[in-house]
Amino acid sequence: MNGELIVVLLMLGLIVGVLAGLLGIGGGLVVVPALHFLLPYIGVSTDVGMRIALATSLACIIVTTSSSVFNNLRLKNIDFYAARTLVPGVVVGGIFGVSLATWIPTEYLPKVFGIIVLGMAIQMFRSVNSQATRPLPSALKTAFSGVGIGTIASLAGVGGGSLTVPFLNRHGIEMRKAVGTSSVCAFAIAVSGMLSFTLHGYHATGLPKWSFGYVYLPALLSITITSVFTTKIGVRLAVGLPTKTLKKIFAIFLMIVAGTMLL
């Protein structure tokens, strides 16, 4: 890695930290497309580039969401019942999603990512004016919902906040607590997904130097060094913004990311 790329990744970390606190997304929606475009410039083959981007993104999410969880705990923005019932499912889904990501041909992975994010954006737009109509389902059904969220999230290398937040909000949990609870689920998805990518990439060929499985350590360190300092800024912004504004920001952001990867 050259100095210019390190500076870019350090700046990327600043953005990731703010978004992690503001939207509960863990930053994967920024890290994956950024690394997908940057890695070829340091000679990483496209055969492994997207998987490295997904794995490194999940590793970054572990750091960014741990800071976000801490700040949301301090501000009492976490619904513990929802977190307790969702986490087992998202862990299982995280492992399954990585298995799919290593099975799908690498040239299709960016398109899969773009389609998933586009679906997230449409769902968030639909939820802007929606009102909670029912409470959370039973613990078992909520856990199964978590499996679906974890599978899609790890397949896209994200924390799943764009799925978890509208799911919780639709079931009567107000936006700020939905974002805070989402950060807990994102942490669980990231840990299970990162460990799975590490195991799957253990014998992979064509990986750059300083890779740990599919996780590229120099990018991980560069992004996380700065992101941990800006997460609290995002959390404070989330507290001060109206729910509808948060949803609109989230949806527009998702549309931009999806369009970048698809076009």
Buried (B, 14 or more C-beta within 10 A) or exposed (E): BEEEBBEBBBEBBBBBBBBBBBBBBBBBBBBBBBBBBBBEEBEBBBEBBBBBBBBBBBBBBBBBBBBBBBBBBEBEBBBEEBBBBBBBBBBBBBBBBBBBBBEBEBEEBBEBBBBBBBBBBBBBBEBBEEEEEEEBEEBEEBBBBBBBBBBBBBBBBBBBBBBBBBBBBBBBBEBBBBBBBBBBBBBBBBBBBBBBBBBBBEEBEEBBEEBBBBBBBBBBBBBBBBBBEBBBBBBBBBBEBEBEEBBBBBBEBBBEBBEBBEE
